[in-house]
């Protein structure tokens, strides 16, 4: 029940794009970067404060845990590498949508499927771990869904279609959670093994995807605020320890 409720909430984050329509391009870019900063802290915080300590406690400080973390990094690398959109030189029209629209949707669906599996597996370990993982996923989904919405609009979709497709792909997280729950009951240690895999995935997302985006802004005041928001994201994850 907790898993399904969590992934439904995560799926609803996909509708956040509708709230960005009143913003200008420059303002939206700045706001998104602040969301990204907070997400970086949340992802790092969940990985280092919750997931890895729990993995070491349950599985021990051995080679297997380290390899699982690396596996998580590599899985997210492969997903991103092979599902990246390619540039198209044909102008967008109702008859021709950029190929990156379809590729973006496929990539987003795969990404959300993995998120759902991670959330489902986390709840199999404990409710507090599941909640912290859900919070971390939501934090990185907000800037991602805003970006995905912009990509779909740029690719030629109407606002209604962009919101509908974004929600449809986001709902693959529900399927991922169901798969995790079923596999978790059948395969001993599956949920525990996914803890370091999840941590590796979060470290990859924060380190290779989100932080480089923050470096595009070099203004001192903005950079300082980004740093503060990263600390705030970590702080939120630290405060969630009280749930345990």
PyMOL commands that set and color helices and strands:
alter all, ss='L'
color gray80, all
select helices_A, chain A and resi 2-20+25-59+63-83+99-125+127-154+159-170+172-186+190-214+220-243
alter helices_A, ss='H'
color red, helices_A
deselect
rebuild
show_as cartoon
